[in-house]
């Protein structure tokens, strides 16, 4: 499989495109609030950047999935890269001239989030055509490894460049976006757009991805428990650990150790995933992740050594990354080709919905009750999630469903290029309620699958 991806020209171009873009984004993720602090001296205004970015992302994530299913995906990706380049270029000029108004900075943050909500599902849709389903687990792991590396290196490089001159990290991002645009332009694969009558942003279109996920008990259960519950609790856990081990903000060494280990754990998990084939053991990996987080939260209530705390958080992040790769691979294989953008956006929307509230909850509990009670409360929330995943029948995909999904993926439309199918082909049909249930009971129908993320990741706008 690794050899297959090495010889897959379009996959390598998409991988490099995302690397250039994500690295630039991570560099400016630190530089942007530093720039506001330098210009205004206000921590509140610096914090507004994150608020604007998250709000814009959540508002536009579902419409972005609709657009990714309606517009030829390679073309949409190129337009997004060019739009990002223009926005960042305007900021470069402003910083170079020495006058950076706050509205411009907020516009850059908001525009970046909006563009990312379009780019992400379009890139996943194109990846579905570029990568054959038998290589999907390895490909997803490599994308996660790339993102984890950029998150580990980008802020450090961005901070160092900002120290030399404030314009340098933004100039580096502009160059990265230009290189990303060139890589996407060199991709030969075309991912055909869906042509449908009616409004693109009707209620039915905007909720199509959510409806698909809700009708499949396995996807619904895992996303609600692992995506919503675990994301919320783990966000509270990491923020509490960061606060406790930095001495309430008095020292950055302990908190920095925890953050560095978390990033390293994500990278190690992404590198290990291709060897573990997580798409075959998703339930076991998700269950192990939940219980490991419970044990880590209880241990953190008593541990006061930042190195041990960092190792525990890194282990949780490593296993969580492997489990997420397995689930994402399964999700993309069972998703109909004409809904990849909307389903990916819906899954990202659910996973991102509660992330901003985890640190708030952790901070409130820490202020009111102290660190041990806070870690104990977080462990309780994690234990409930772990129990649901362990004992709920709907949390298990079942070997028959997995085998059918893999078989249908191998027989799906995995050709890297070629003319689009006629509009009346079976792949372009809607997935009805009954067929959604059929996916769970018997696997995905052969005519509705094909080759298949931030964090990403869930998470990153670039897959």
C-alpha positions as CSV (number, residue, x, y, z in Angstrom):
1,X,0.0,0.0,0.0
2,X,2.8,2.4,0.8
3,X,4.4,1.6,-2.6
4,X,1.0,2.3,-4.2
5,X,0.8,5.7,-2.7
6,X,4.4,6.5,-3.5
7,X,3.6,6.0,-7.2
8,X,0.3,7.9,-7.0
9,X,1.2,11.2,-8.5
10,X,-2.0,13.0,-7.7
11,X,-1.9,11.9,-4.1
12,X,1.6,13.2,-3.7
13,X,0.6,16.5,-5.2
14,X,-2.4,16.8,-2.8
15,X,-0.2,15.9,0.1
16,X,2.4,18.5,-0.7
17,X,-0.4,21.1,-1.4
18,X,-1.8,20.6,2.1
19,X,1.7,20.6,3.7
20,X,2.5,24.1,2.2
21,X,-0.9,25.4,3.3
22,X,-1.1,23.9,6.8
23,X,2.4,24.9,7.6
24,X,1.7,28.5,6.7
25,X,-1.6,28.4,8.6
26,X,0.1,27.1,11.8
27,X,2.8,29.8,11.5
28,X,0.3,32.6,11.5
29,X,-1.9,30.9,14.1
30,X,0.6,32.2,16.7
31,X,1.8,35.3,14.8
32,X,-1.7,36.7,14.3
33,X,-2.6,37.2,18.0
34,X,1.0,38.3,18.7
35,X,0.5,41.0,16.0
36,X,-2.7,42.2,17.7
37,X,-1.0,42.3,21.1
38,X,1.9,44.2,19.5
39,X,-0.3,46.7,17.9
40,X,-3.0,47.2,20.6
41,X,-1.6,45.7,23.8
42,X,-5.1,44.2,24.4
43,X,-5.4,40.5,25.3
44,X,-9.2,40.8,24.7
45,X,-8.7,42.0,21.1
46,X,-6.2,39.2,20.6
47,X,-8.6,36.7,21.9
48,X,-11.3,38.0,19.6
49,X,-9.4,36.4,16.7
50,X,-10.1,32.9,17.8
51,X,-13.7,33.7,18.5
52,X,-14.3,35.2,15.1
53,X,-12.5,32.2,13.4
54,X,-14.4,29.5,15.3
55,X,-17.8,31.3,14.7
56,X,-17.2,31.8,11.0
57,X,-16.1,28.1,10.7
58,X,-19.2,26.8,12.4
59,X,-21.6,29.0,10.4
60,X,-20.1,28.1,7.0
61,X,-19.2,24.5,7.5
62,X,-22.5,22.9,6.4
63,X,-22.9,25.3,3.4
64,X,-19.2,24.5,2.5
65,X,-20.1,20.8,2.2
66,X,-23.0,21.6,-0.1
67,X,-20.7,23.7,-2.4
68,X,-18.1,20.9,-2.4
69,X,-20.8,18.5,-3.8
70,X,-22.1,21.1,-6.3
71,X,-18.8,22.5,-7.8
72,X,-16.0,20.6,-9.5
73,X,-13.8,20.0,-6.5
74,X,-10.3,20.6,-8.0
75,X,-11.5,23.9,-9.4
76,X,-13.0,24.9,-6.0
77,X,-9.8,24.1,-4.3
78,X,-7.8,26.3,-6.6
79,X,-10.3,29.2,-6.1
80,X,-9.9,28.7,-2.3
81,X,-6.1,28.8,-2.5
82,X,-6.2,31.9,-4.6
83,X,-8.7,33.6,-2.3
84,X,-6.5,32.8,0.7
85,X,-3.5,34.2,-1.1
86,X,-5.2,37.5,-1.8
87,X,-6.4,37.8,1.8
88,X,-3.0,37.0,3.3
89,X,-1.3,39.3,0.7
90,X,-3.4,42.2,1.9
91,X,-2.3,41.6,5.5
92,X,1.4,41.3,4.3
93,X,1.1,44.8,2.7
94,X,-0.5,46.2,5.8
95,X,2.1,44.8,8.2
96,X,4.9,46.0,5.9
97,X,3.5,49.5,5.8
98,X,3.3,49.5,9.6
99,X,-0.5,50.0,10.0
100,X,-2.6,47.0,10.8
101,X,-6.2,47.9,11.7
102,X,-8.0,45.3,13.9
103,X,-11.0,45.0,11.4
104,X,-8.5,43.8,8.8
105,X,-7.1,41.2,11.1
106,X,-10.5,40.0,12.0
107,X,-11.4,39.9,8.3
108,X,-8.4,37.8,7.6
109,X,-9.3,35.4,10.4
110,X,-12.9,35.1,9.3
111,X,-12.1,34.8,5.6
112,X,-9.6,32.0,6.4
113,X,-12.2,30.1,8.3
114,X,-14.8,30.5,5.5
115,X,-12.4,29.4,2.8
116,X,-11.3,26.5,4.9
117,X,-14.9,25.3,5.3
118,X,-15.1,25.1,1.5
119,X,-11.6,23.7,0.9
120,X,-11.8,20.8,3.4
121,X,-14.8,18.9,2.0
122,X,-13.7,19.6,-1.6
123,X,-10.3,18.1,-0.9
124,X,-11.8,15.0,0.8
125,X,-14.1,14.5,-2.2
126,X,-11.2,14.7,-4.6
127,X,-9.2,12.3,-2.4
128,X,-12.0,9.8,-2.7
129,X,-11.3,9.7,-6.4
130,X,-7.5,9.9,-6.2
131,X,-6.9,7.1,-3.6
132,X,-8.3,3.6,-4.1
133,X,-10.3,2.3,-1.1
134,X,-7.7,-0.4,-0.1
135,X,-5.1,2.5,0.4
136,X,-7.5,4.8,2.3
137,X,-6.3,3.9,5.8
138,X,-2.7,4.5,4.9
139,X,-3.5,7.7,3.0
140,X,-5.5,9.1,5.9
141,X,-2.7,8.3,8.3
142,X,-0.2,10.2,6.1
143,X,-2.5,13.2,6.0
144,X,-2.8,13.1,9.8
145,X,1.0,12.8,10.1
146,X,1.5,15.8,7.9
147,X,-0.9,17.9,9.8
148,X,0.6,16.8,13.2
149,X,4.1,17.7,12.0
150,X,2.9,21.1,10.8
151,X,1.2,21.8,14.2
152,X,4.3,20.8,16.0
153,X,6.8,22.8,13.9
154,X,4.6,25.7,12.5
155,X,4.1,27.7,15.7
156,X,7.8,27.5,16.6
157,X,8.9,28.7,13.2
158,X,6.2,31.3,13.1
159,X,7.2,32.7,16.5
160,X,10.9,32.8,15.5
161,X,10.1,34.6,12.2
162,X,7.9,37.0,14.0
163,X,10.8,37.8,16.3
164,X,12.9,38.7,13.3
165,X,10.2,40.8,11.7
166,X,6.4,40.8,12.1
167,X,5.8,40.5,8.3
168,X,7.9,37.3,7.8
169,X,5.4,34.6,9.0
170,X,2.6,36.1,6.9
171,X,4.9,36.4,3.9
172,X,5.8,32.7,4.4
173,X,2.1,31.8,4.5
174,X,1.5,33.7,1.2
175,X,4.4,31.8,-0.4
176,X,3.0,28.5,0.9
177,X,-0.4,29.3,-0.5
178,X,1.1,30.0,-3.9
179,X,2.9,26.7,-3.9
180,X,-0.3,25.0,-2.8
181,X,-2.2,26.5,-5.7
182,X,0.5,25.2,-8.1
183,X,0.3,21.7,-6.7
184,X,-3.5,21.6,-7.0
185,X,-3.3,22.9,-10.6
186,X,-0.9,20.0,-11.5
187,X,-3.4,17.4,-10.3
188,X,-4.9,15.6,-13.2
189,X,-7.8,13.9,-11.5
190,X,-11.2,15.5,-11.8
191,X,-14.0,14.9,-9.3
192,X,-17.3,15.5,-11.0
193,X,-19.8,17.8,-9.5
194,X,-23.4,16.8,-8.7
195,X,-26.0,18.5,-10.9
196,X,-29.3,18.8,-9.1
197,X,-32.3,21.0,-9.5
198,X,-33.4,23.3,-6.7
199,X,-31.7,25.7,-4.3
200,X,-28.2,24.7,-3.3
201,X,-28.7,26.0,0.2
202,X,-32.2,24.7,1.0
203,X,-32.8,23.0,4.4
204,X,-32.7,19.6,2.8
205,X,-29.3,20.2,1.2
206,X,-27.8,21.8,4.3
207,X,-28.9,18.9,6.5
208,X,-28.3,16.1,4.0
209,X,-25.0,15.1,5.7
210,X,-26.4,15.3,9.2
211,X,-29.4,13.2,8.1
212,X,-27.2,10.6,6.5
213,X,-25.1,10.3,9.7
214,X,-28.2,10.2,11.9
215,X,-29.8,7.3,10.0
216,X,-26.8,5.1,10.5
217,X,-26.7,4.0,14.2
218,X,-23.0,3.2,14.2
219,X,-21.9,6.6,12.8
220,X,-24.5,8.4,15.0
221,X,-23.3,6.8,18.2
222,X,-19.6,7.2,17.6
223,X,-19.9,10.8,16.5
224,X,-22.1,11.8,19.5
225,X,-20.0,10.0,22.1
226,X,-16.5,10.1,20.6
227,X,-16.9,13.3,18.6
228,X,-19.0,15.4,21.0
229,X,-18.6,14.0,24.4
230,X,-14.9,13.0,24.2
231,X,-13.9,16.2,22.4
232,X,-15.6,18.3,25.1
233,X,-14.1,16.3,28.0
234,X,-10.6,16.0,26.5
235,X,-10.6,19.8,25.8
236,X,-11.4,20.4,29.4
237,X,-8.7,17.9,30.4
238,X,-5.9,19.4,28.4
239,X,-6.8,23.0,29.4
240,X,-6.8,22.0,33.1
241,X,-3.5,20.2,32.7
242,X,-2.0,23.2,30.9
243,X,-3.2,25.6,33.7
244,X,-2.2,23.3,36.6
245,X,1.3,22.5,35.3
246,X,2.1,26.0,34.3
247,X,1.5,27.1,37.9
248,X,-1.6,29.2,37.0
249,X,0.4,31.0,34.3
250,X,3.5,31.7,36.4
251,X,5.7,29.4,34.4
252,X,5.5,28.4,30.8
253,X,7.8,25.4,31.1
254,X,5.4,22.9,32.6
255,X,2.5,23.9,30.4
256,X,4.7,24.0,27.3
257,X,5.9,20.4,28.1
258,X,2.3,19.2,28.2
259,X,1.4,20.9,24.9
260,X,4.5,19.6,23.2
261,X,3.9,16.1,24.3
262,X,0.3,16.2,23.1
263,X,1.4,17.3,19.6
264,X,4.1,14.6,19.6
265,X,1.5,12.0,20.6
266,X,-0.7,13.0,17.6
267,X,2.3,12.7,15.3
268,X,3.3,9.3,16.7
269,X,-0.3,8.0,16.4
270,X,-0.5,9.1,12.7
271,X,2.9,7.3,12.0
272,X,1.8,4.1,13.7
273,X,-1.7,3.9,12.1
274,X,-0.6,2.4,8.7
275,X,1.0,-0.5,10.6
276,X,-2.0,-1.1,12.8
277,X,-4.7,-1.0,10.1
278,X,-7.1,0.9,12.4
279,X,-10.1,0.6,10.0
280,X,-10.3,-3.1,11.0
281,X,-10.2,-2.5,14.7
282,X,-12.0,0.8,15.1
283,X,-14.4,-0.2,17.9
284,X,-11.5,-1.6,20.0
285,X,-9.4,1.4,19.5
286,X,-12.2,3.9,20.4
287,X,-13.0,1.9,23.5
288,X,-9.4,1.7,24.6
289,X,-9.0,5.5,24.0
290,X,-12.0,6.3,26.2
291,X,-10.8,4.1,29.1
292,X,-7.2,5.4,28.8
293,X,-8.5,8.9,29.1
294,X,-10.5,8.0,32.2
295,X,-7.4,6.5,33.8
296,X,-5.3,9.5,32.8
297,X,-7.7,12.0,34.2
298,X,-7.8,10.2,37.5
299,X,-4.0,10.0,37.6
300,X,-3.6,13.7,36.8
301,X,-5.5,14.4,40.0
302,X,-2.5,13.2,42.0
303,X,0.5,13.6,39.6
304,X,2.4,16.9,39.9
305,X,5.3,16.2,37.6
306,X,4.8,17.9,34.2
307,X,6.8,15.2,32.4
308,X,4.5,12.4,33.6
309,X,1.5,14.5,32.8
310,X,2.7,15.1,29.3
311,X,3.4,11.4,28.8
312,X,-0.2,10.5,29.8
313,X,-1.7,13.2,27.6
314,X,0.5,12.1,24.7
315,X,-0.6,8.5,25.1
316,X,-4.2,9.5,25.0
317,X,-3.7,11.7,21.9
318,X,-1.7,8.9,20.2
319,X,-4.4,6.3,20.7
320,X,-7.1,8.8,19.9
321,X,-5.4,9.7,16.6
322,X,-5.2,6.1,15.5
323,X,-8.9,5.5,16.4
324,X,-9.9,8.7,14.6
325,X,-8.1,7.6,11.4
326,X,-9.9,4.2,11.5
327,X,-13.3,5.8,12.0
328,X,-12.6,8.4,9.2
329,X,-11.6,5.7,6.8
330,X,-14.8,3.8,7.5
331,X,-16.9,6.9,7.2
332,X,-15.5,7.9,3.8
333,X,-15.9,4.4,2.4
334,X,-19.5,4.0,3.4
335,X,-20.5,7.6,2.3
336,X,-22.1,7.8,-1.2
337,X,-19.9,9.6,-3.7
338,X,-22.5,12.4,-4.2
339,X,-22.5,13.2,-0.5
340,X,-18.9,13.2,0.5
341,X,-18.7,16.9,1.0
342,X,-21.8,17.2,3.0
343,X,-21.1,14.2,5.2
344,X,-17.6,15.3,5.9
345,X,-18.7,18.8,6.8
346,X,-21.5,17.4,9.0
347,X,-19.0,15.2,10.9
348,X,-16.6,18.0,11.3
349,X,-19.4,20.3,12.4
350,X,-20.5,17.9,15.1
351,X,-16.9,17.3,16.3
352,X,-16.2,21.1,16.4
353,X,-19.4,22.2,18.0
354,X,-18.4,21.7,21.6
355,X,-14.7,22.2,21.4
356,X,-14.7,25.9,22.5
357,X,-16.7,25.0,25.6
358,X,-14.3,22.3,27.0
359,X,-11.7,24.8,28.2
360,X,-14.4,27.1,29.6
361,X,-15.8,24.2,31.6
362,X,-12.4,23.1,32.8
363,X,-11.5,26.7,33.8
364,X,-14.8,27.2,35.7
365,X,-14.4,23.9,37.6
366,X,-10.8,24.6,38.4
367,X,-11.6,28.0,39.8
368,X,-14.5,26.8,41.9
369,X,-13.3,23.4,43.2
370,X,-9.6,23.0,42.6
371,X,-7.5,20.7,40.5
372,X,-8.3,17.3,42.0
373,X,-12.1,17.7,41.9
374,X,-11.8,19.1,38.4
375,X,-9.9,16.1,37.1
376,X,-12.3,13.8,39.0
377,X,-15.3,15.5,37.3
378,X,-13.7,15.2,33.9
379,X,-12.9,11.5,34.6
380,X,-16.6,11.0,35.3
381,X,-17.7,12.5,32.0
382,X,-15.1,10.4,30.2
383,X,-16.3,7.3,32.0
384,X,-19.9,7.8,30.9
385,X,-18.6,8.1,27.3
386,X,-16.4,5.0,27.7
387,X,-19.3,3.0,29.1
388,X,-21.6,3.9,26.2
389,X,-19.0,3.0,23.6
390,X,-18.2,-0.2,25.4
391,X,-21.7,-1.6,26.0
392,X,-24.0,0.1,23.3
393,X,-24.6,-2.4,20.5
394,X,-24.8,0.5,18.0
395,X,-21.2,1.5,18.8
396,X,-20.0,-1.7,17.0
397,X,-20.0,-1.6,13.2
398,X,-20.1,-5.4,13.0
399,X,-17.7,-7.6,10.9
400,X,-20.3,-8.1,8.2
401,X,-20.8,-4.4,7.6
402,X,-17.1,-3.7,7.6
403,X,-16.4,-6.5,5.1
404,X,-19.3,-5.4,2.9
405,X,-18.0,-1.8,2.9
406,X,-14.5,-2.9,2.0
407,X,-15.9,-5.1,-0.8
408,X,-18.1,-2.4,-2.1
409,X,-15.2,0.1,-2.0
410,X,-13.1,-2.2,-4.1
411,X,-15.8,-2.4,-6.7
412,X,-16.6,1.3,-6.6
413,X,-15.5,4.0,-9.0
414,X,-11.9,4.2,-8.1
415,X,-10.4,5.3,-11.4
416,X,-8.2,8.3,-10.9
417,X,-9.5,10.0,-14.0
418,X,-11.9,9.6,-16.9
419,X,-15.2,11.0,-18.2
420,X,-18.0,11.5,-15.7
421,X,-20.8,9.0,-15.5
422,X,-24.1,9.9,-17.0
423,X,-26.4,11.8,-14.7
424,X,-28.7,8.9,-14.5
425,X,-26.1,6.5,-13.2
426,X,-26.8,4.6,-10.0
427,X,-24.0,6.6,-8.1
428,X,-25.9,9.8,-8.5
429,X,-29.1,8.7,-6.8
430,X,-30.2,9.9,-3.4
431,X,-29.7,7.6,-0.5
432,X,-33.1,6.9,1.0
433,X,-33.9,6.1,4.6
434,X,-34.2,2.4,3.9
435,X,-30.9,2.2,2.1
436,X,-29.2,4.0,5.0
437,X,-30.4,1.2,7.3
438,X,-29.1,-1.3,4.7
439,X,-25.6,0.1,5.1
440,X,-25.7,-0.8,8.8
441,X,-27.2,-4.2,8.4
442,X,-25.6,-5.5,5.3
443,X,-22.8,-3.1,4.3
444,X,-22.8,-0.4,1.8
445,X,-24.4,-1.2,-1.6
446,X,-21.7,-1.7,-4.3
447,X,-23.0,1.0,-6.5
448,X,-22.8,3.7,-3.9
449,X,-19.3,3.8,-2.7
450,X,-15.9,4.7,-4.0
451,X,-12.5,5.7,-2.8
452,X,-12.6,8.1,0.1
453,X,-9.1,15.1,7.0
454,X,-7.5,19.3,10.6
455,X,-8.1,18.3,12.2
456,X,-8.9,18.3,11.5
457,X,-9.9,16.7,12.5
458,X,-11.4,16.9,12.4
459,X,-9.9,19.5,12.7
460,X,-7.7,21.2,10.2
461,X,-9.3,22.9,7.1
462,X,-6.8,21.1,4.9
463,X,-7.2,17.3,4.9
